[in-house]
Amino acid sequence: MTEYTIVIEDAGSNFSAYVLGLDGCISTGKTVEEVTENMREALEFHLEGMRLHGDKLPEQMPIVKTVQVAS
C-alpha cells in the first residue's frame, strides 16, 4: 500500500482534486468525501495505465509541510 498526498480545492459548484507529484491525475466531486473517493479511483486507474505503458512510477513523493505567518 502506498500513500499519495492529494490537494482538494473548492471549485465553486463542486470540489476538485489532484495528486502532488503525479501530473495528470485529477478528479472532481460534489463533496469532500466524494472527491476523495473519486480521487482514489482515478489514482488507481492512472497508476494502472502507467504500468501498462511501461512508465516508471514515482519513487519519491513531495514532502508537504505547513508554516505559520502573521496575517
matplotlib code that plots the C-alpha trace (Angstrom):
import matplotlib.pyplot as plt

x = [0.0, 1.4, 0.1, -0.3, -1.0, -3.9, -4.9, -8.6, -9.9, -13.3, -14.2, -17.4, -20.1, -18.0, -14.6, -11.6, -8.5, -5.1, -2.1, 1.1, 4.0, 1.9, 0.9, -2.4, -4.2, -7.3, -10.9, -14.0, -16.9, -19.8, -18.5, -15.0, -15.9, -17.0, -13.9, -11.7, -13.2, -13.2, -9.6, -8.7, -10.4, -8.7, -5.3, -5.7, -6.7, -3.8, -1.2, -2.5, -2.2, 1.3, 2.2, 0.6, 2.6, 5.8, 6.1, 8.2, 6.1, 7.1, 9.6, 9.7, 6.7, 6.9, 7.3, 4.4, 4.6, 2.6, 4.1, 2.5, 2.9, 1.4, -1.7]
y = [0.0, 3.4, 6.7, 9.7, 13.3, 14.9, 18.6, 19.3, 22.8, 24.4, 24.9, 26.9, 24.4, 21.3, 20.3, 19.4, 17.3, 16.5, 14.4, 16.2, 14.9, 13.0, 15.2, 14.5, 12.7, 14.8, 14.3, 16.2, 15.6, 17.4, 16.9, 16.5, 12.8, 12.2, 13.9, 11.9, 8.6, 9.7, 10.6, 7.2, 5.5, 8.0, 7.3, 3.5, 3.9, 6.3, 4.1, 1.0, 2.9, 3.9, 0.3, -0.9, 1.7, 0.8, 4.2, 4.5, 5.0, 7.9, 6.6, 9.7, 11.9, 15.6, 16.5, 18.6, 20.9, 23.9, 27.1, 29.8, 33.5, 36.6, 37.7]
z = [0.0, -1.0, 0.3, -2.0, -1.0, -2.7, -2.7, -2.6, -3.7, -3.6, -7.3, -6.6, -7.6, -6.6, -5.4, -7.5, -6.5, -7.8, -6.7, -5.6, -7.7, -10.2, -13.1, -15.0, -12.2, -11.3, -10.2, -9.0, -6.7, -5.1, -1.6, 0.0, 0.7, -2.9, -4.4, -2.1, -3.2, -6.8, -6.5, -5.1, -8.1, -10.5, -8.9, -9.2, -12.9, -13.6, -12.0, -13.8, -17.1, -16.3, -15.6, -18.8, -20.8, -19.1, -17.4, -14.3, -11.2, -8.9, -6.3, -4.0, -3.4, -2.3, 1.3, 2.4, 5.4, 6.8, 8.1, 10.1, 9.2, 10.7, 8.9]

ax = plt.figure().add_subplot(projection="3d")
ax.plot(x, y, z, "-o")
ax.set_aspect("equal")
plt.show()
